[in-house]
Amino acid sequence: ETEENEAPEELTERNKEQRRQREAARLIKEEMNRKIEEDMLRQQREERRHRVMSERRERDEEFNVAWALKKSEVEHKCRQDNAAWRSTAEFRDRRQKELVLLSRQFSPRQASTKEREDALASPSIIAYALLDSKLAQKGITPDELFDRLSCRTSSSQAIGATSFQAALLSLGLRTKSFDSIFDGLAEYNPVSPIERSVRVEDLHEMRLLANSHIGKEGCRWKLYVDMIHR
């Protein structure tokens, strides 16, 4: 009787164990399927990202090639038109008239005010005019330089040669004549007899004087009187 009573109980335990094993196997399979799906989605996203980046690079390359070709065509046409214009009698006549006017306007003998005479003879104004010319060659406006300088100090505080040169370098301007230019700027309103420095507000004043008497702002060519030639 005892063996007959224990047999159904053992069968029930085996059934429970089998059900637990089947449930565990089902959970493991679901987890594996979930990971497979996640890997597939991750791979699809990565492939899509690479495809989008590749298409973007191709579009950029196509645009750059088209832009370079169009730019070359336009520049070539401009050079041709410019050369044709310079070969005309009208251009030679206008150039001669403009040179005469400039010569009269900037001649020291024709200076009508003391301010202009002082500007033409001022090493500081000449130095600023040379600085503006170098900025113009690099396509940099004075306002860009003043903004960089203002970030380093207030307009009333003096800026040393190192900070001034760092501001120029941050704009991409490197010049071998920096020391002579800064020496001229520092003479405008000396802050210290020992240390070279210049104020932003003084640069604004030099800008107005140079633009009025030495040459147009943003122009590479300036007219100034070197003291050695006076």
KANORJO-V486886 format. One record per helix or strand of 3 or more residues. SS is the DSSP state (2 for helix, 1 for strand). FROM is the first residue (numbers start at 0). TO is the last residue. Records with the same first field share a line. If there is no record, write none. Layout:
# KANORJO-V486886
SS=FROM-TO / FROM-TO
This chain:
# KANORJO-V486886
2=1-85 / 88-105 / 107-109 / 113-120 / 122-136 / 141-151 / 160-169 / 177-185 / 199-212 / 226-228
1=157-159 / 196-198
